[in-house]
Each structure stands twice: as C-alpha cells, then as structure tokens.
Amino acid sequence: MTAQFVLVHGGRHGGWCWRPVAQRLRAAGHEVFTPTLSGLGERAHLLTREVGLATHVEDIVATFEYEDIRDAVLVGHSYGGVPVTGALERIADRVRVQVLLDAQVPRAGESVFDINGPERAKAMIALADEGGEGWYIPPADAARYGVTDPADAAWVNRRMTAQPLRTYQDPSGPTGRAWRHPGLYVECVPSSQEPHMLKRMRERAATDPFFGYRVLETAHNAMVTDPDAVTALLLEALELPVG
C-alpha cells in the first residue's frame, strides 16, 4: 500500500532533519512531505516577532491543502507535536493516524512553557534575552538532542536555526480532535519530555484501542540517531486501527 507521510520537525530544526527517514520511506514506495515551519531552517529569512504558534499551525494546514494530502500519517517531533495538535482541529479528516515522536501534546489553552514547567521556561526566556534580542531563542548544539556521532552532529549543527520565543509562549487553541484521533506515541529513552506528559500518553494508550505507545531506545533526535527504527515505527502506524 502506497501511503502519504507528513513529517513535522521540532524546535530550531527544519524539514531537513527528516532526510534519513524520508529517504527510507520513499525507497519503500511512499510519498513524503517534510514542511519547514515559518522562520526556521531554509525559511529562517521569515523569522519575525510576529511568528507564533498559530503561524506554524497554518503552515501544516496549508501543506495539506496545497498538496491535496489525504489519508496521511501525520508525524510531529518534539515541539512539532504542538502545531500538529492544533492543525488536527482542521485537517483530522485528511489524517489517517498521528504519530507523536517524543513530542509535546498540549491540551486546549496550554503553551509549550506550560507543558515544560516554569524552570525550563525561565531558562528559555533567559536564552532569548541574552542572545536573541528578547524575542527569539538562539540555535542549540546537536548534543542537546542526543546527537553524539561527530558526522551527524556536524550535519545538524550546520542547519540549526533560531526559534521564535512566541511559539513557546502562545497558548494552544482547541485540541479535542487530536486527543480523540487514532495514533501512536513514541517515547525516546531517555525522553526529553516531562514525566507528566508521558503519563498522560501512557494512560491514554492503556484505555484507547485506537492509540498505541512504543518505547524507542535512542536519543531525542531519533530521526537522526536511528532512522531505521523510526521508519519501522511509522510503517507500523499504517496498521493501527482507525475507528
């Protein structure tokens, strides 16, 4: 079965980070889209104070509309889970299943900073104040995401870009459709996500026949550190019940 995959990157990354996984999925005969969110990656020239969470939700919705994507596997990594959750309010009928790769999954009204807690939020704001003119977070080193292979780390570090602070501060809009949609949560061990987030996902998987939970023993940037395993899990998602 030929399928469509839409792979959404996390904070300070771009669609480029999915290249190893996208190559494998395409080699298996699937169609793959790796949109880059506004202000990041090759779209870093669009970075402004006005870029917020709603902008990134629109980026995902527009990808589905302009590429006429239907019955897709929609994947959100890390921060990417937040705009994916928002986008599902409008494109759920175009998405077969969602895959949340070590991702943040907000409830309505929650921001990334709400999910991560006050200490982490304070640290991110300090980074923006020190090196981002108070409104963007400077690029991070690949080591922060568990990428230790020298060649992989160099590849990542050449492409990392700043993140608009507002995308972490803005509260999420409605998220009910995402929390009811079939899908799979993948925890990377050790996970970069807060324990309460993983608890919510595990509890959902224990009671929801249309939602699964897997553990992947690799770094947070699993699409770089273990693309074979990530590809296998995405193909597994095609077999999930869809209700």
Stockholm file with secondary structure:
# STOCKHOLM 1.0

chainA/1-243         MTAQFVLVHGGRHGGWCWRPVAQRLRAAGHEVFTPTLSGLGERAHLLTREVGLATHVEDIVATFEYEDIRDAVLVGHSYGGVPVTGALERIADRVRVQVLLDAQVPRAGESVFDINGPERAKAMIALADEGGEGWYIPPADAARYGVTDPADAAWVNRRMTAQPLRTYQDPSGPTGRAWRHPGLYVECVPSSQEPHMLKRMRERAATDPFFGYRVLETAHNAMVTDPDAVTALLLEALELPVG
#=GR chainA/1-243 SS CCCEEEEECCTTCCGGGGHHHHHHHHHTTCEEECCCCTTSGGGGGGCCTTCCHHHHHHHHHHHHHHTTCCSEEEEEEGGGHHHHHHHHHHHGGGEEEEEEESCCCCCTTCCHHHHHCHHHHHHHHHHHHHHSTTTEECCCCGGGGTCCSHHHHHHHHTTCCCEEHHHHHSCCCCCHHHHHSCEEEEEESSCSSCHHHHHHHHHHHHHCTTEEEEEECSCSCHHHHCHHHHHHHHHHHTTSCCC
#=GC SS_cons         CCCEEEEECCTTCCGGGGHHHHHHHHHTTCEEECCCCTTSGGGGGGCCTTCCHHHHHHHHHHHHHHTTCCSEEEEEEGGGHHHHHHHHHHHGGGEEEEEEESCCCCCTTCCHHHHHCHHHHHHHHHHHHHHSTTTEECCCCGGGGTCCSHHHHHHHHTTCCCEEHHHHHSCCCCCHHHHHSCEEEEEESSCSSCHHHHHHHHHHHHHCTTEEEEEECSCSCHHHHCHHHHHHHHHHHTTSCCC
//
